[in-house]
Amino acid sequence: MVKLYGIKNCDSVKKAVKFLKANEIAYELIDFKADPVDCAIVKPWLEQVEMKTLFNTRGTTYRTLKLKELNLNEEEQLMWLCKENLLIKRPVLDYDGKIMVGFDQKSYEKMFA
């Protein structure tokens, strides 16, 4: 089954959900606010995607925490991702162990073709 990580009110997550429903693809939505994920889940994602892809530097959480001022290295960024899931770029799609970050219609079509 497909696992979709994000938050329910995120526009990109909504687009991904709409795509999965329209294509009758069974999925489970893991909401970062209701069910936070830890490093055991986040760390393996980084074997497939780069930190700069996964770490959301454009979101409100990043600005609110003033993380830009800290000039974090990748190890510190991972620590923050694990304790503050809203720093993770959304959605994260896990399809049989293949990870995709963000929603892109063509990439989803290719993955599920």
C-alpha positions as CSV (number, residue, x, y, z in Angstrom):
1,M,0.0,0.0,0.0
2,V,1.1,3.6,-0.7
3,K,1.9,5.7,2.3
4,L,1.5,9.4,1.9
5,Y,3.1,11.6,4.6
6,G,2.1,15.2,5.1
7,I,-0.7,17.3,6.7
8,K,-4.3,17.3,5.6
9,N,-4.6,21.0,4.9
10,C,-1.5,21.2,2.7
11,D,-2.4,22.0,-1.0
12,S,0.3,19.7,-2.3
13,V,-1.0,16.8,-0.1
14,K,-4.5,17.5,-1.3
15,K,-3.4,17.3,-5.0
16,A,-1.6,14.0,-4.2
17,V,-4.7,12.6,-2.5
18,K,-6.9,13.7,-5.4
19,F,-4.5,11.9,-7.8
20,L,-4.5,8.7,-5.8
21,K,-8.3,8.7,-5.5
22,A,-8.8,9.5,-9.2
23,N,-6.6,6.6,-10.1
24,E,-8.1,4.2,-7.5
25,I,-4.8,3.7,-5.7
26,A,-5.1,2.6,-2.2
27,Y,-3.2,4.8,0.2
28,E,-2.7,5.6,3.9
29,L,-2.3,9.2,4.9
30,I,0.1,9.7,7.8
31,D,-0.6,13.2,9.2
32,F,2.5,14.8,10.7
33,K,0.4,16.7,13.2
34,A,-1.6,13.6,14.4
35,D,1.2,11.0,14.0
36,P,4.6,12.5,14.0
37,V,7.4,10.4,12.5
38,D,10.8,9.9,14.0
39,C,14.3,9.4,12.7
40,A,13.7,5.7,12.1
41,I,11.3,6.7,9.3
42,V,13.0,10.0,8.1
43,K,16.6,8.8,7.9
44,P,16.0,6.0,5.2
45,W,14.3,8.6,3.0
46,L,17.7,10.4,2.8
47,E,19.1,7.3,1.1
48,Q,16.9,8.2,-1.9
49,V,16.5,12.0,-1.8
50,E,18.9,14.7,-0.9
51,M,18.5,16.7,2.3
52,K,17.9,19.9,0.3
53,T,14.9,18.2,-1.3
54,L,13.5,17.0,2.0
55,F,14.2,19.9,4.2
56,N,11.7,22.7,3.6
57,T,13.4,26.0,3.9
58,R,10.5,27.9,2.4
59,G,7.8,27.2,5.0
60,T,6.5,29.0,8.0
61,T,8.0,26.6,10.5
62,Y,11.5,27.2,9.2
63,R,11.1,31.0,9.4
64,T,9.4,30.9,12.8
65,L,12.2,28.8,14.3
66,K,14.8,31.1,12.7
67,L,16.8,28.2,11.5
68,K,18.4,30.1,8.6
69,E,20.4,32.0,11.3
70,L,21.8,28.7,12.7
71,N,23.4,27.7,9.4
72,L,22.7,24.0,10.1
73,N,24.8,21.2,8.6
74,E,23.0,18.0,7.3
75,E,23.3,16.2,10.6
76,E,21.6,19.1,12.4
77,Q,19.0,19.4,9.7
78,L,18.2,15.7,10.2
79,M,17.8,16.2,13.9
80,W,15.3,19.1,13.3
81,L,13.4,17.0,10.7
82,C,13.0,14.2,13.3
83,K,11.7,16.5,16.0
84,E,9.8,19.0,13.9
85,N,8.0,17.1,11.1
86,L,6.6,20.3,9.6
87,L,10.0,21.1,8.3
88,I,9.7,18.1,5.9
89,K,8.7,19.1,2.4
90,R,5.3,17.7,1.6
91,P,4.0,15.3,0.6
92,V,6.4,12.4,1.0
93,L,5.1,9.4,-1.0
94,D,6.4,5.9,-0.1
95,Y,5.4,3.4,-2.8
96,D,7.0,0.0,-2.1
97,G,10.0,1.7,-0.6
98,K,10.4,4.2,-3.4
99,I,10.3,7.7,-2.1
100,M,9.1,10.8,-3.9
101,V,9.0,14.3,-2.3
102,G,6.5,16.9,-3.4
103,F,3.6,16.5,-5.9
104,D,4.3,16.5,-9.6
105,Q,1.5,15.1,-11.8
106,K,3.9,13.7,-14.4
107,S,6.1,12.0,-11.9
108,Y,3.1,10.4,-10.2
109,E,1.8,9.2,-13.5
110,K,5.2,7.7,-14.3
111,M,5.5,6.0,-10.9
112,F,2.1,4.4,-11.1
113,A,2.1,3.6,-14.9
